[in-house]
């Protein structure tokens, strides 16, 4: 799986992603169901860290956040 | 090669741990320092010489010849301002000297909108031990902020 595919899976699948926006070092996302988010899988995909508050999840991926967000959008 | 990272802003240099954001405070994207900027209009300048590889209104990355990237993030959660109050004076892809102007902004306006203007300066993906001589206290834009071995 590509990094983008792994991140989608870690966020509980494309259907679980309501919104995804890149900031300079992180993907800011809103998911339907926060309990479907798999932090270990996101870290395995290369995330430096995951900040989760309810259904708002920030995946810290470093400065390639833009590129990854584009790859994810292409897949969704 | 040892590179000197200069302060992109005028204000007070503080430790990253004091930054009100867990990602930066936890050095998740790399170690570094932060500047609590003077609450007056000012221009954020390049912390090192190199290419401006990323430029957003509220943040930018300058990459040195040897591939090391320094991220400057102007304030916390400032992506939410959608560029309002930030004026770009450089363009993505530009080759810059250290100290060259990149973005003008007013930290007082950011604070007035309820956000912290504290600005992390990050040695992207560096080892914590590679960063030394971190300055604390009053700094002017262009003054040395830390060394990256």
Backbone of each chain as ProteinMPNN parsed JSONL, in Angstrom:
{"seq_chain_A": "XXXXXXXXXXXXXXXXXXXXXXXXXXXXXXXXXXXXXXXXXXXXXXXXXXXXXXXXXXXXXXXXXXXXXXXXXXXX", "coords_chain_A": {"N_chain_A": [[0.847, -1.2, 0.0], [0.449, 2.27, -0.702], [1.707, 5.238, 0.988], [-0.375, 7.098, 1.203], [-2.629, 5.423, 0.907], [-2.292, 3.831, 3.159], [-2.663, 5.734, 5.147], [-5.319, 6.514, 4.732], [-6.555, 4.08, 5.373], [-5.778, 3.906, 8.062], [-7.251, 5.961, 9.09], [-9.697, 4.906, 9.246], [-10.819, 4.264, 6.853], [-11.965, 5.45, 3.589], [-14.67, 6.148, 3.674], [-15.013, 6.954, 6.23], [-13.864, 9.4, 6.425], [-14.522, 12.731, 6.749], [-13.552, 15.265, 6.271], [-10.506, 16.552, 5.015], [-7.563, 18.249, 5.35], [-4.539, 19.755, 4.421], [-2.091, 21.055, 6.615], [0.977, 22.791, 7.142], [2.68, 20.847, 8.22], [1.038, 18.806, 8.93], [-1.853, 16.664, 8.583], [-5.028, 17.764, 8.806], [-7.887, 16.409, 9.933], [-11.341, 15.484, 9.813], [-13.319, 13.015, 11.128], [-15.978, 10.569, 10.751], [-16.381, 8.636, 12.715], [-14.543, 8.506, 15.451], [-13.578, 6.31, 16.822], [-12.833, 4.47, 14.98], [-10.365, 5.117, 14.172], [-7.029, 4.22, 13.752], [-4.341, 4.538, 15.534], [-1.836, 3.305, 15.728], [-1.568, 2.163, 13.204], [-1.457, 4.466, 11.667], [0.943, 5.551, 12.541], [2.619, 3.537, 11.694], [2.412, 4.015, 9.032], [4.065, 6.078, 8.724], [3.583, 8.396, 10.117], [4.576, 10.966, 12.367], [3.285, 11.427, 14.65], [0.053, 11.411, 16.281], [-2.723, 13.389, 16.876], [-5.581, 13.398, 18.678], [-8.797, 14.506, 19.123], [-11.797, 13.714, 20.026], [-13.717, 13.544, 17.163], [-11.97, 14.909, 15.649], [-8.971, 14.683, 14.075], [-5.524, 14.95, 13.969], [-2.929, 14.247, 11.87], [0.404, 13.932, 12.083], [2.682, 14.472, 9.711], [4.921, 15.702, 8.741], [6.698, 17.967, 6.457], [5.798, 17.051, 3.971], [3.09, 17.034, 3.888], [1.263, 18.346, 2.15], [1.624, 17.026, -0.34], [0.937, 14.399, 0.354], [-1.722, 14.807, 1.076], [-2.803, 15.517, -1.403], [-2.412, 13.107, -2.772], [-4.106, 11.48, -1.293], [-6.57, 12.688, -1.78], [-6.799, 12.124, -4.486], [-7.334, 9.451, -4.368], [-9.771, 9.267, -3.219]], "CA_chain_A": [[0.0, 0.0, 0.0], [1.159, 3.553, -0.662], [1.542, 5.985, 2.235], [-1.727, 7.683, 1.189], [-3.584, 4.331, 1.172], [-2.148, 3.427, 4.564], [-3.254, 6.774, 6.004], [-6.778, 6.37, 4.601], [-6.928, 2.897, 6.165], [-5.579, 4.243, 9.474], [-8.324, 6.879, 9.498], [-10.953, 4.158, 9.273], [-11.323, 4.09, 5.489], [-12.414, 6.673, 2.903], [-16.035, 6.483, 4.096], [-14.99, 7.543, 7.574], [-13.221, 10.713, 6.368], [-15.475, 13.795, 6.398], [-12.794, 16.389, 5.76], [-9.068, 16.377, 5.156], [-6.93, 19.485, 4.896], [-3.147, 19.768, 4.862], [-1.412, 22.229, 7.13], [2.311, 22.614, 6.578], [3.333, 19.622, 8.705], [0.079, 17.805, 9.402], [-3.15, 16.544, 7.927], [-6.106, 18.024, 9.763], [-9.018, 15.666, 9.407], [-12.512, 15.237, 10.648], [-13.84, 11.689, 10.774], [-17.334, 10.295, 11.241], [-16.315, 7.829, 13.934], [-13.169, 8.545, 15.964], [-13.136, 5.012, 17.353], [-12.288, 3.673, 13.877], [-9.01, 5.584, 13.847], [-6.013, 3.313, 14.279], [-3.129, 5.353, 15.675], [-0.651, 2.483, 15.453], [-1.466, 2.024, 11.75], [-1.023, 5.758, 11.125], [2.38, 5.678, 12.823], [3.298, 2.588, 10.798], [2.403, 4.628, 7.695], [5.104, 7.109, 8.694], [3.206, 9.583, 10.892], [5.412, 11.216, 13.55], [2.412, 11.448, 15.813], [-1.373, 11.556, 15.989], [-3.43, 14.137, 17.917], [-6.982, 13.065, 18.449], [-9.775, 15.053, 20.064], [-13.095, 13.299, 19.491], [-13.676, 13.172, 15.747], [-10.947, 15.696, 14.97], [-7.717, 13.944, 14.152], [-4.41, 15.548, 13.241], [-1.873, 13.264, 11.606], [1.623, 14.711, 11.878], [3.433, 13.742, 8.685], [6.073, 16.481, 8.276], [6.389, 18.947, 5.407], [5.192, 16.513, 2.744], [1.641, 16.963, 4.122], [0.552, 18.76, 0.924], [1.718, 15.957, -1.341], [0.157, 13.258, 0.834], [-3.144, 15.171, 1.001], [-3.19, 15.408, -2.814], [-2.48, 11.667, -3.094], [-5.304, 10.94, -0.646], [-7.736, 13.187, -2.521], [-6.868, 11.376, -5.756], [-7.832, 8.093, -4.099], [-11.11, 9.29, -2.599]], "C_chain_A": [[0.879, 1.245, 0.0], [0.904, 4.212, 0.695], [0.116, 6.547, 2.325], [-2.767, 6.611, 1.507], [-3.526, 3.891, 2.629], [-2.796, 4.455, 5.495], [-4.785, 6.717, 5.929], [-7.262, 5.199, 5.459], [-6.848, 3.215, 7.657], [-6.651, 5.185, 10.004], [-9.694, 6.193, 9.457], [-11.589, 4.012, 7.893], [-11.885, 5.382, 4.925], [-13.795, 7.117, 3.387], [-16.069, 7.175, 5.458], [-14.448, 8.978, 7.565], [-14.225, 11.769, 5.879], [-14.716, 14.937, 5.718], [-11.312, 16.124, 5.973], [-8.392, 17.588, 4.537], [-5.469, 19.473, 5.347], [-2.769, 21.09, 5.498], [0.04, 21.971, 6.742], [2.991, 21.321, 7.038], [2.333, 18.527, 9.082], [-1.173, 17.792, 8.531], [-4.186, 16.775, 9.014], [-7.343, 17.338, 9.203], [-10.165, 15.65, 10.401], [-13.064, 13.901, 10.185], [-15.248, 11.515, 11.348], [-17.282, 9.623, 12.606], [-14.854, 7.737, 14.398], [-12.658, 7.196, 16.435], [-12.572, 4.112, 16.25], [-10.864, 4.072, 13.497], [-7.983, 4.689, 14.543], [-4.673, 4.055, 14.334], [-1.867, 4.574, 15.333], [-0.453, 2.342, 13.941], [-0.994, 3.336, 11.113], [0.471, 5.965, 11.359], [3.172, 4.734, 11.931], [3.371, 3.154, 9.381], [3.421, 5.768, 7.606], [4.744, 8.375, 9.447], [4.141, 9.726, 12.095], [4.564, 11.184, 14.809], [0.979, 11.646, 15.37], [-2.0, 12.29, 17.167], [-4.909, 13.903, 17.676], [-7.833, 13.681, 19.535], [-11.139, 14.734, 19.477], [-12.958, 12.862, 18.048], [-12.706, 14.039, 14.948], [-9.594, 15.033, 15.183], [-6.667, 14.697, 13.35], [-3.321, 14.499, 13.112], [-0.618, 14.055, 11.24], [2.537, 13.946, 10.925], [4.687, 14.481, 8.219], [5.697, 17.292, 7.046], [5.855, 18.371, 4.093], [3.669, 16.386, 2.87], [0.823, 17.309, 2.875], [0.465, 17.638, -0.092], [0.855, 14.772, -0.928], [-1.337, 13.561, 0.726], [-3.635, 15.081, -0.443], [-3.355, 13.95, -3.221], [-3.759, 11.069, -2.514], [-6.552, 11.391, -1.412], [-7.914, 12.451, -3.847], [-7.499, 9.997, -5.564], [-9.272, 8.088, -3.614], [-12.215, 9.675, -3.579]], "O_chain_A": [[1.935, 1.265, 0.633], [0.016, 3.807, 1.446], [-0.52, 6.485, 3.377], [-3.686, 6.856, 2.288], [-4.55, 3.616, 3.255], [-3.402, 4.094, 6.504], [-5.464, 6.857, 6.947], [-8.253, 5.314, 6.181], [-7.734, 2.844, 8.426], [-6.931, 5.213, 11.202], [-10.725, 6.846, 9.618], [-12.767, 3.673, 7.783], [-12.237, 6.297, 5.669], [-14.063, 8.313, 3.499], [-17.02, 7.882, 5.792], [-14.552, 9.69, 8.564], [-14.71, 11.708, 4.749], [-15.174, 15.5, 4.723], [-10.911, 15.545, 6.983], [-8.609, 17.917, 3.371], [-5.184, 19.212, 6.515], [-3.101, 22.147, 4.963], [0.303, 20.986, 6.053], [3.804, 20.762, 6.301], [2.733, 17.442, 9.505], [-1.499, 18.763, 7.848], [-4.215, 16.066, 10.019], [-7.791, 17.665, 8.104], [-9.997, 15.779, 11.613], [-13.253, 13.681, 8.989], [-15.651, 12.202, 12.286], [-18.022, 9.976, 13.524], [-14.046, 7.004, 13.827], [-11.451, 6.957, 16.451], [-11.914, 3.112, 16.538], [-10.24, 3.462, 12.628], [-8.059, 4.439, 15.746], [-3.972, 4.184, 13.331], [-0.942, 5.111, 14.724], [0.674, 2.392, 13.448], [-0.231, 3.326, 10.146], [1.179, 6.485, 10.496], [4.26, 5.074, 11.465], [4.277, 2.817, 8.619], [3.615, 6.351, 6.539], [5.509, 9.339, 9.428], [4.462, 8.742, 12.762], [5.071, 10.941, 15.904], [0.717, 12.007, 14.223], [-1.839, 11.88, 18.316], [-5.423, 14.18, 16.593], [-7.629, 13.422, 20.721], [-11.591, 15.399, 18.545], [-12.201, 11.946, 17.728], [-12.625, 13.926, 13.725], [-9.138, 14.849, 16.312], [-6.892, 15.041, 12.19], [-2.852, 13.938, 14.102], [-0.58, 14.753, 10.227], [3.095, 12.908, 11.281], [5.439, 13.959, 7.397], [4.537, 17.313, 6.635], [5.496, 19.13, 3.193], [3.031, 15.715, 2.06], [-0.177, 16.656, 2.576], [-0.6, 17.336, -0.631], [0.131, 14.205, -1.746], [-2.126, 12.699, 0.339], [-4.751, 14.624, -0.69], [-4.303, 13.592, -3.919], [-4.418, 10.252, -3.159], [-7.464, 10.603, -1.663], [-9.037, 12.189, -4.277], [-8.117, 9.45, -6.478], [-9.925, 7.044, -3.596], [-13.385, 9.735, -3.198]]}, "seq_chain_B": "XXXXXXXXXXXXXXXXXXXXXXXXXXXXXXXXXXXXXXXXXXXXXXXXXXXXXXXXXXXXXXXXXXXXXXXXXXXXXXXXXXXXXXXXXXXXXXXXXXXXXXXXXXXXXXXXXXXXXXXXXXXXXXXXXXXXXXXXXXXXXXXXXXXXX", "coords_chain_B": {"N_chain_B": [[28.384, 19.426, 8.383], [28.243, 22.411, 10.191], [25.462, 24.374, 10.701], [24.241, 27.7, 11.082], [21.351, 28.846, 12.539], [19.283, 31.494, 12.049], [17.271, 33.904, 13.819], [14.001, 34.265, 12.624], [12.436, 36.354, 13.319], [11.741, 39.309, 15.307], [11.801, 39.503, 18.765], [11.236, 37.539, 21.632], [13.235, 34.859, 22.399], [12.24, 31.568, 23.087], [11.904, 28.344, 24.734], [11.036, 25.358, 22.9], [9.301, 23.75, 24.31], [7.624, 25.486, 25.565], [5.759, 26.225, 23.745], [2.383, 26.636, 22.827], [1.225, 24.187, 21.649], [0.834, 20.826, 21.063], [2.177, 19.329, 19.12], [4.393, 20.823, 18.199], [5.555, 21.483, 20.693], [6.219, 18.972, 21.597], [8.311, 18.328, 19.983], [7.711, 16.938, 17.64], [7.959, 17.182, 14.861], [10.5, 17.835, 14.724], [13.428, 19.149, 16.485], [14.169, 22.412, 17.948], [13.58, 25.899, 18.339], [11.604, 28.633, 19.633], [10.015, 31.754, 18.828], [8.686, 34.333, 20.645], [7.007, 36.757, 19.336], [7.617, 40.301, 18.938], [4.907, 42.495, 19.468], [4.117, 43.912, 16.988], [3.872, 45.197, 13.626], [5.822, 43.236, 11.429], [8.497, 41.757, 9.471], [8.937, 38.445, 8.517], [11.923, 36.678, 8.195], [14.324, 34.794, 6.193], [15.657, 31.982, 7.866], [17.932, 30.602, 7.265], [20.281, 30.34, 4.535], [19.085, 29.354, 1.362], [16.718, 27.351, -0.52], [13.36, 28.326, -0.945], [11.272, 26.076, -0.207], [8.693, 25.473, 0.593], [5.854, 27.457, 0.872], [3.452, 29.001, 2.678], [0.851, 31.283, 3.609], [1.071, 31.479, 6.416], [3.269, 30.014, 7.189], [6.516, 28.606, 6.447], [9.112, 26.793, 4.661], [12.567, 26.641, 4.49], [15.153, 25.309, 2.592], [18.414, 24.099, 2.93], [21.498, 24.025, 0.96], [22.598, 21.487, 1.44], [20.365, 19.989, 1.91], [18.971, 20.235, 4.295], [16.068, 21.118, 6.091], [14.434, 24.005, 7.345], [11.741, 24.878, 9.25], [9.488, 27.526, 9.636], [6.897, 28.601, 11.579], [4.348, 30.791, 11.671], [2.916, 31.782, 14.376], [0.3, 29.978, 16.187], [-1.974, 27.527, 15.097], [-2.642, 29.163, 13.013], [-3.316, 28.601, 10.443], [-5.99, 28.706, 10.308], [-6.607, 31.359, 9.856], [-6.605, 31.702, 7.225], [-4.811, 33.067, 5.583], [-5.33, 35.764, 5.902], [-4.067, 38.888, 6.733], [-1.453, 38.227, 6.297], [1.258, 38.917, 4.238], [2.842, 37.973, 1.354], [6.216, 38.258, 0.458], [8.045, 36.915, -0.923], [8.525, 34.125, -3.163], [7.447, 30.733, -3.638], [10.034, 28.441, -4.263], [11.987, 30.331, -4.663], [15.437, 31.299, -4.396], [17.128, 32.057, -1.508], [18.941, 34.421, 0.52], [20.234, 34.143, 3.861], [18.223, 35.873, 6.14], [16.755, 37.229, 4.297], [13.677, 38.861, 3.379], [10.445, 37.294, 3.783], [7.66, 37.012, 4.57], [5.25, 39.436, 5.523], [3.652, 40.368, 8.545], [1.444, 40.867, 11.379], [1.935, 40.269, 14.591], [0.386, 41.238, 16.717], [-2.18, 41.465, 15.656], [-2.788, 38.787, 15.192], [-2.884, 37.845, 17.791], [-5.036, 39.381, 18.66], [-7.058, 38.098, 17.379], [-7.421, 35.958, 18.906], [-5.531, 33.96, 18.815], [-2.352, 32.342, 19.425], [0.617, 34.133, 18.814], [3.093, 32.982, 18.997], [5.969, 31.635, 17.536], [7.192, 28.765, 16.204], [10.461, 27.561, 15.307], [11.842, 25.228, 13.431], [14.111, 22.526, 13.178], [13.84, 20.451, 10.767], [13.152, 17.042, 11.094], [15.551, 16.623, 12.451], [17.971, 15.208, 14.754], [17.549, 15.528, 18.255], [19.913, 15.949, 19.639], [21.5, 17.141, 17.773], [21.088, 19.777, 17.778], [22.222, 22.762, 19.108], [23.442, 25.295, 21.419], [21.209, 26.952, 21.907], [19.532, 29.95, 21.882], [18.194, 32.108, 24.409], [15.792, 34.564, 25.331], [15.841, 38.111, 24.517], [15.742, 38.682, 21.025], [16.691, 39.814, 17.773], [15.414, 39.932, 14.435], [17.362, 37.943, 12.35], [19.432, 37.605, 14.147], [21.503, 35.08, 15.708], [19.907, 31.993, 16.455], [20.02, 29.217, 16.997], [22.39, 26.432, 16.687], [22.918, 23.983, 14.174], [24.202, 20.902, 13.994]], "CA_chain_B": [[28.601, 20.871, 8.412], [27.486, 23.108, 11.22], [24.829, 25.578, 10.166], [23.707, 28.632, 12.059], [19.963, 29.181, 12.237], [19.029, 32.81, 12.637], [15.874, 34.155, 14.177], [13.248, 34.885, 11.535], [11.576, 37.41, 13.863], [12.188, 40.066, 16.47], [10.962, 39.205, 19.926], [11.909, 36.863, 22.735], [13.436, 33.437, 22.113], [11.784, 30.695, 24.177], [12.06, 26.928, 24.436], [9.899, 24.757, 22.187], [8.366, 23.176, 25.28], [6.673, 26.523, 25.979], [4.835, 26.524, 22.645], [1.064, 26.084, 23.159], [0.763, 23.237, 20.643], [1.525, 19.586, 21.447], [3.035, 18.806, 18.049], [5.662, 21.552, 18.254], [6.138, 21.371, 22.037], [6.749, 17.624, 21.722], [9.358, 18.17, 18.957], [7.293, 15.83, 16.775], [8.484, 17.331, 13.502], [11.918, 18.133, 14.876], [13.765, 20.065, 17.579], [14.382, 23.795, 17.527], [13.279, 26.915, 19.35], [10.453, 29.422, 19.208], [10.129, 33.18, 19.115], [7.475, 35.051, 21.037], [7.374, 37.962, 18.587], [7.194, 41.637, 19.335], [3.541, 42.706, 18.966], [4.126, 45.044, 16.064], [4.054, 44.676, 12.269], [7.214, 42.923, 11.121], [8.677, 40.841, 8.359], [9.637, 37.202, 8.849], [13.031, 36.541, 7.24], [14.868, 33.443, 6.043], [16.536, 31.619, 8.976], [19.168, 30.087, 6.663], [20.319, 30.515, 3.083], [18.617, 28.15, 0.684], [15.562, 27.493, -1.403], [12.063, 28.385, -0.254], [10.624, 24.903, -0.802], [7.256, 25.528, 0.915], [5.43, 28.785, 1.337], [2.036, 29.245, 2.952], [0.856, 32.605, 4.257], [1.396, 31.429, 7.844], [4.382, 29.106, 7.481], [7.369, 28.329, 5.294], [10.274, 25.929, 4.87], [13.745, 26.958, 3.676], [16.026, 24.131, 2.561], [19.813, 24.448, 2.651], [22.172, 23.305, -0.131], [22.812, 20.074, 1.794], [19.088, 19.286, 2.057], [18.318, 20.372, 5.602], [14.944, 22.047, 6.038], [14.038, 24.724, 8.557], [10.347, 25.311, 9.194], [9.063, 28.641, 10.495], [5.433, 28.604, 11.63], [4.012, 32.096, 12.263], [1.766, 31.652, 15.269], [-0.243, 28.63, 16.381], [-3.306, 27.35, 14.49], [-2.864, 30.316, 12.14], [-3.899, 28.142, 9.177], [-7.404, 29.108, 10.387], [-6.775, 32.738, 9.414], [-6.702, 31.598, 5.758], [-3.939, 34.026, 4.895], [-5.687, 37.164, 6.192], [-3.063, 39.558, 7.551], [-0.107, 37.806, 5.91], [1.561, 39.344, 2.871], [4.049, 37.285, 0.898], [7.154, 39.105, -0.282], [8.915, 35.994, -1.658], [7.699, 33.117, -3.843], [7.937, 29.362, -3.501], [11.063, 28.137, -5.262], [13.044, 31.36, -4.643], [16.686, 31.072, -3.66], [17.207, 33.174, -0.559], [20.04, 34.591, 1.473], [19.733, 34.213, 5.236], [17.816, 37.24, 6.483], [15.928, 37.839, 3.236], [12.263, 38.912, 3.778], [9.543, 36.291, 3.19], [6.241, 37.308, 4.833], [4.981, 40.458, 6.535], [2.478, 40.051, 9.37], [1.401, 41.615, 12.629], [1.606, 39.363, 15.705], [-0.668, 41.818, 17.564], [-3.463, 41.116, 15.034], [-3.016, 37.354, 15.427], [-3.306, 37.745, 19.194], [-6.367, 39.984, 18.768], [-8.017, 37.115, 16.878], [-7.525, 34.869, 19.877], [-4.533, 32.919, 18.566], [-1.012, 32.652, 19.918], [1.571, 34.46, 17.748], [4.374, 32.307, 19.238], [6.362, 31.069, 16.252], [8.237, 27.751, 16.249], [11.501, 27.492, 14.263], [12.096, 23.801, 13.603], [15.09, 21.804, 12.353], [12.978, 19.322, 10.379], [13.688, 15.68, 11.165], [16.879, 16.558, 13.072], [18.096, 14.602, 16.078], [17.585, 16.571, 19.293], [21.31, 16.197, 20.008], [22.182, 17.898, 16.715], [20.771, 21.195, 17.965], [22.883, 23.275, 20.305], [23.603, 26.748, 21.595], [19.907, 27.587, 21.707], [19.497, 31.26, 22.533], [16.95, 32.456, 25.104], [15.709, 35.996, 25.627], [15.6, 39.06, 23.421], [16.423, 38.476, 19.737], [16.229, 40.598, 16.622], [15.427, 39.134, 13.216], [18.72, 37.835, 11.806], [20.348, 37.16, 15.207], [21.59, 33.63, 15.781], [18.935, 31.374, 17.362], [20.691, 27.977, 17.432], [23.284, 25.761, 15.748], [22.496, 22.634, 13.758], [25.412, 20.167, 13.624]], "C_chain_B": [[27.664, 21.508, 9.442], [26.781, 24.287, 10.56], [24.221, 26.407, 11.293], [22.292, 28.998, 11.618], [19.692, 30.542, 12.856], [17.542, 33.001, 12.906], [15.157, 34.803, 12.991], [12.501, 36.145, 11.99], [12.28, 38.156, 14.988], [11.228, 39.787, 17.625], [11.798, 38.571, 21.014], [12.021, 35.384, 22.373], [13.036, 32.619, 23.332], [11.993, 29.235, 23.762], [10.822, 26.392, 23.722], [8.849, 24.213, 23.147], [7.315, 24.196, 25.727], [5.641, 26.862, 24.905], [3.471, 25.869, 22.925], [0.479, 25.216, 22.046], [1.54, 21.944, 20.876], [2.479, 19.049, 20.38], [4.405, 19.492, 18.083], [6.327, 21.375, 19.612], [6.775, 20.003, 22.235], [7.837, 17.322, 20.699], [9.013, 17.076, 17.948], [7.791, 15.95, 15.343], [9.966, 17.704, 13.53], [12.153, 19.073, 16.039], [13.955, 21.492, 17.046], [14.145, 24.744, 18.672], [12.038, 27.644, 18.872], [10.731, 30.877, 19.525], [8.753, 33.706, 19.477], [7.676, 36.451, 20.456], [6.88, 39.256, 19.222], [5.833, 41.906, 18.691], [3.468, 43.97, 18.12], [4.33, 44.479, 14.675], [5.527, 44.388, 12.02], [7.279, 41.935, 9.975], [9.448, 39.628, 8.855], [10.684, 36.961, 7.765], [13.548, 35.104, 7.218], [15.835, 33.129, 7.189], [17.88, 31.057, 8.514], [19.141, 30.49, 5.18], [19.808, 29.232, 2.455], [17.411, 28.44, -0.169], [14.279, 27.47, -0.578], [11.203, 27.257, -0.845], [9.13, 24.837, -0.504], [6.941, 26.931, 1.364], [3.918, 28.825, 1.438], [2.015, 30.649, 3.549], [1.406, 32.545, 5.684], [2.6, 30.555, 8.177], [5.222, 28.913, 6.224], [8.524, 27.426, 5.688], [11.378, 26.394, 3.924], [14.682, 25.757, 3.763], [17.432, 24.545, 2.137], [20.329, 23.638, 1.469], [22.295, 21.809, 0.177], [21.514, 19.364, 2.189], [18.403, 19.422, 3.4], [17.238, 21.446, 5.553], [14.678, 22.706, 7.379], [12.627, 25.268, 8.337], [10.147, 26.498, 10.136], [7.545, 28.682, 10.423], [5.009, 29.868, 12.364], [2.735, 31.992, 13.093], [1.236, 30.225, 15.275], [-1.676, 28.58, 15.849], [-3.653, 28.482, 13.525], [-3.317, 29.913, 10.735], [-5.367, 28.595, 9.116], [-7.653, 30.542, 9.926], [-6.866, 32.818, 7.887], [-5.95, 32.711, 5.04], [-4.223, 35.487, 5.202], [-4.635, 37.767, 7.132], [-1.631, 39.17, 7.225], [0.134, 38.242, 4.465], [2.891, 38.752, 2.435], [4.931, 38.25, 0.116], [8.232, 38.245, -0.962], [7.992, 34.964, -2.296], [8.322, 31.74, -3.658], [8.93, 29.079, -4.628], [12.198, 29.149, -5.283], [14.283, 30.849, -3.924], [16.932, 32.298, -2.792], [18.541, 33.213, 0.158], [19.422, 34.505, 2.865], [19.373, 35.659, 5.516], [16.953, 37.913, 5.429], [14.444, 37.78, 3.616], [11.395, 37.878, 3.057], [8.07, 36.67, 3.35], [6.15, 38.493, 5.8], [3.685, 40.091, 7.267], [2.514, 40.909, 10.623], [0.971, 40.687, 13.766], [0.507, 39.91, 16.616], [-2.046, 41.47, 16.996], [-3.808, 39.651, 15.264], [-3.534, 37.158, 16.847], [-4.727, 38.291, 19.364], [-7.449, 39.027, 18.26], [-8.072, 35.864, 17.755], [-6.533, 33.741, 19.665], [-3.182, 33.346, 19.134], [-0.104, 32.994, 18.747], [2.941, 33.795, 17.941], [4.736, 31.459, 18.016], [7.5, 30.062, 16.385], [9.185, 27.846, 15.046], [12.113, 26.097, 14.403], [13.163, 23.284, 12.643], [14.424, 20.492, 11.961], [13.738, 18.005, 10.399], [15.102, 15.583, 11.75], [16.818, 15.747, 14.363], [18.159, 15.739, 17.093], [19.021, 16.952, 19.631], [22.06, 17.023, 18.968], [21.976, 19.403, 16.852], [21.459, 21.678, 19.231], [22.958, 24.784, 20.294], [22.295, 27.481, 21.334], [19.844, 28.858, 22.552], [18.17, 31.412, 23.285], [16.974, 33.949, 25.378], [15.588, 36.833, 24.37], [16.415, 38.712, 22.174], [15.844, 39.458, 18.721], [16.265, 39.662, 15.421], [16.846, 39.138, 12.655], [19.752, 37.439, 12.848], [20.38, 35.644, 15.24], [20.616, 33.077, 16.837], [19.437, 30.021, 17.889], [21.607, 27.457, 16.336], [22.725, 24.399, 15.404], [23.739, 21.93, 13.237], [25.127, 19.18, 12.515]], "O_chain_B": [[26.48, 21.185, 9.536], [27.433, 25.115, 9.924], [23.757, 25.882, 12.304], [22.066, 29.405, 10.478], [19.856, 30.719, 14.063], [16.686, 32.352, 12.304], [15.65, 35.777, 12.421], [11.998, 36.908, 11.166], [13.277, 37.692, 15.54], [10.008, 39.832, 17.468], [12.919, 39.0, 21.289], [11.018, 34.736, 22.076], [13.428, 32.923, 24.458], [12.227, 28.937, 22.591], [9.713, 26.894, 23.907], [7.656, 24.213, 22.842], [6.245, 23.821, 26.208], [4.754, 27.686, 25.128], [3.411, 24.677, 23.226], [-0.621, 25.475, 21.559], [2.771, 21.957, 20.886], [3.471, 18.394, 20.701], [5.442, 18.832, 18.007], [7.534, 21.141, 19.682], [7.763, 19.879, 22.959], [8.246, 16.169, 20.562], [9.896, 16.373, 17.458], [8.022, 14.939, 14.679], [10.597, 17.867, 12.486], [11.226, 19.717, 16.531], [13.903, 21.728, 15.839], [14.461, 24.447, 19.824], [11.482, 27.312, 17.824], [11.564, 31.199, 20.372], [7.788, 33.55, 18.728], [8.429, 37.249, 21.015], [5.876, 39.29, 19.933], [5.621, 41.591, 17.52], [2.838, 44.958, 18.497], [4.898, 43.397, 14.532], [6.386, 45.201, 12.361], [6.273, 41.357, 9.562], [10.474, 39.756, 9.523], [10.384, 37.028, 6.573], [13.247, 34.306, 8.106], [16.738, 33.92, 7.462], [18.847, 31.037, 9.275], [18.115, 30.922, 4.655], [20.07, 28.142, 2.963], [17.11, 29.587, -0.501], [14.142, 26.69, 0.365], [10.505, 27.448, -1.84], [8.376, 24.219, -1.255], [7.681, 27.524, 2.15], [3.201, 28.702, 0.445], [3.06, 31.157, 3.955], [2.121, 33.45, 6.113], [2.916, 30.378, 9.354], [4.732, 29.033, 5.101], [8.875, 27.301, 6.862], [11.165, 26.526, 2.719], [14.97, 25.253, 4.848], [17.623, 25.238, 1.137], [19.686, 22.685, 1.028], [22.119, 20.969, -0.706], [21.553, 18.264, 2.74], [17.368, 18.798, 3.634], [17.461, 22.543, 5.041], [14.695, 22.05, 8.42], [12.358, 26.004, 7.388], [10.584, 26.473, 11.286], [6.971, 28.785, 9.339], [5.282, 30.008, 13.556], [1.624, 32.1, 12.573], [1.658, 29.38, 14.485], [-2.483, 29.471, 16.115], [-4.828, 28.729, 13.252], [-3.662, 30.773, 9.925], [-5.914, 28.835, 8.04], [-8.793, 30.905, 9.635], [-7.167, 33.873, 7.331], [-6.403, 33.226, 4.017], [-3.451, 36.362, 4.811], [-4.354, 37.216, 8.196], [-0.693, 39.716, 7.806], [-0.68, 37.973, 3.581], [3.928, 38.99, 3.053], [4.461, 38.964, -0.77], [9.204, 38.771, -1.505], [6.799, 34.936, -1.997], [9.539, 31.594, -3.538], [8.699, 29.428, -5.785], [13.257, 28.879, -5.85], [14.194, 30.072, -2.973], [16.942, 33.429, -3.278], [19.184, 32.186, 0.374], [18.23, 34.763, 3.036], [20.126, 36.57, 5.172], [16.474, 39.029, 5.63], [13.987, 36.756, 4.124], [11.584, 37.619, 1.869], [7.316, 36.651, 2.377], [6.887, 38.548, 6.784], [2.745, 39.569, 6.666], [3.5, 41.595, 10.89], [-0.208, 40.357, 13.893], [-0.229, 39.133, 17.224], [-2.98, 41.21, 17.755], [-4.966, 39.306, 15.502], [-4.485, 36.413, 17.082], [-5.526, 37.733, 20.117], [-8.61, 39.127, 18.657], [-8.682, 34.857, 17.397], [-6.671, 32.675, 20.265], [-2.903, 34.533, 19.303], [-0.045, 32.237, 17.778], [3.851, 34.016, 17.143], [3.925, 30.674, 17.526], [8.641, 30.444, 16.647], [8.773, 28.165, 13.93], [12.817, 25.817, 15.373], [13.124, 23.567, 11.446], [14.439, 19.53, 12.729], [14.81, 17.869, 9.809], [15.777, 14.571, 11.565], [15.762, 15.615, 14.983], [18.75, 16.785, 16.827], [19.321, 18.12, 19.879], [23.137, 17.547, 19.252], [22.597, 20.198, 16.147], [21.304, 21.083, 20.297], [22.599, 25.452, 19.324], [22.266, 28.495, 20.637], [20.07, 28.839, 23.762], [17.142, 30.9, 22.843], [18.03, 34.532, 25.624], [15.272, 36.324, 23.295], [17.621, 38.478, 22.255], [14.686, 39.867, 18.8], [17.05, 38.714, 15.388], [17.46, 40.194, 12.502], [20.839, 36.984, 12.492], [19.413, 34.988, 14.854], [20.509, 33.603, 17.945], [19.296, 29.718, 19.074], [21.61, 27.961, 15.213], [22.125, 23.736, 16.249], [24.276, 22.29, 12.19], [26.03, 18.47, 12.073]]}, "name": "protein", "num_of_chains": 2, "seq": "XXXXXXXXXXXXXXXXXXXXXXXXXXXXXXXXXXXXXXXXXXXXXXXXXXXXXXXXXXXXXXXXXXXXXXXXXXXXXXXXXXXXXXXXXXXXXXXXXXXXXXXXXXXXXXXXXXXXXXXXXXXXXXXXXXXXXXXXXXXXXXXXXXXXXXXXXXXXXXXXXXXXXXXXXXXXXXXXXXXXXXXXXXXXXXXXXXXXXXXXXXXXXXXXXXXXXXXXXXXXXXXXX"}
